[in-house]
Amino acid sequence: MKINVEVDCSPEEARRFLGLPDVTKANEIYVDSIAKAMQGVGTVDQMQEVAKQIAPMGQMGLKLFQQILEGGAAMAMSKPGGSKKPGD
């Protein structure tokens, strides 16, 4: 037997329902600090230097994050029905 449940709610409603913390303020602070750090960056070398300072563990952290995202996407696509578009 297979049962599908579809829930129509906003991201805010889903966050509250799942009991996840509201990180809006932390996100705003993070985005503001990145925007301030990027002011005056005019070359690729300067951009790379700023990115190394901002990103935890530098390039290694970014590569790990990218691998996690790619792995999750690959798993989602390999599951039955994972490649279906919403509304199908």
C-alpha positions as CSV (number, residue, x, y, z in Angstrom):
1,M,0.0,0.0,0.0
2,K,1.3,3.4,-0.9
3,I,-0.1,6.6,0.7
4,N,0.8,10.1,-0.5
5,V,0.1,13.1,1.6
6,E,0.4,16.6,0.1
7,V,0.7,19.6,2.5
8,D,0.2,23.1,1.2
9,C,1.8,25.6,3.5
10,S,4.2,28.5,3.5
11,P,7.9,28.0,4.5
12,E,7.2,29.8,7.7
13,E,4.3,27.5,8.6
14,A,6.4,24.5,7.8
15,R,9.3,25.8,10.0
16,R,6.9,26.3,12.9
17,F,5.2,22.9,12.4
18,L,8.5,21.1,12.4
19,G,9.7,23.0,15.4
20,L,12.7,24.5,13.6
21,P,14.3,27.7,15.0
22,D,13.7,31.1,13.3
23,V,17.1,32.1,11.9
24,T,15.9,35.2,10.1
25,K,17.9,37.6,12.3
26,A,21.0,35.5,12.1
27,N,20.6,35.3,8.3
28,E,20.2,39.1,8.0
29,I,23.4,39.6,10.1
30,Y,25.3,37.1,7.9
31,V,24.1,38.7,4.7
32,D,24.9,42.2,5.9
33,S,28.5,41.1,6.9
34,I,29.1,39.5,3.5
35,A,27.8,42.6,1.8
36,K,30.1,44.9,3.8
37,A,33.0,42.5,3.2
38,M,32.4,42.6,-0.6
39,Q,32.4,46.4,-0.8
40,G,35.5,47.6,-2.6
41,V,36.2,44.2,-4.1
42,G,37.2,44.9,-7.6
43,T,39.3,41.9,-8.8
44,V,38.9,38.1,-8.8
45,D,41.9,37.8,-6.5
46,Q,40.3,40.1,-4.0
47,M,37.0,38.2,-4.2
48,Q,38.8,34.9,-3.6
49,E,40.6,36.4,-0.5
50,V,37.3,37.6,0.9
51,A,35.6,34.3,0.3
52,K,38.4,32.4,2.1
53,Q,38.0,34.7,5.1
54,I,34.2,34.4,5.2
55,A,33.8,30.7,4.4
56,P,34.4,28.3,7.3
57,M,37.4,26.1,6.5
58,G,38.0,28.0,3.3
59,Q,37.8,26.2,0.0
60,M,37.7,22.8,1.7
61,G,34.5,23.8,3.5
62,L,32.9,25.0,0.3
63,K,33.9,21.8,-1.5
64,L,32.4,19.7,1.3
65,F,29.2,21.7,1.3
66,Q,29.0,21.3,-2.5
67,Q,29.5,17.5,-2.2
68,I,26.7,17.3,0.4
69,L,24.3,19.2,-1.9
70,E,25.2,17.1,-4.9
71,G,24.9,13.8,-2.9
72,G,21.5,14.9,-1.7
73,A,20.3,15.8,-5.2
74,A,21.6,12.5,-6.5
75,M,19.7,10.6,-3.8
76,A,16.5,12.5,-4.5
77,M,16.7,11.8,-8.2
78,S,17.5,8.1,-7.7
79,K,14.4,7.5,-5.5
80,P,11.2,6.3,-7.4
81,G,9.3,9.4,-8.4
82,G,12.3,11.7,-7.4
83,S,12.5,13.3,-10.9
84,K,8.8,14.1,-11.1
85,K,7.9,17.8,-11.4
86,P,5.4,19.3,-9.0
87,G,1.9,18.8,-10.3
88,D,2.6,15.5,-12.1
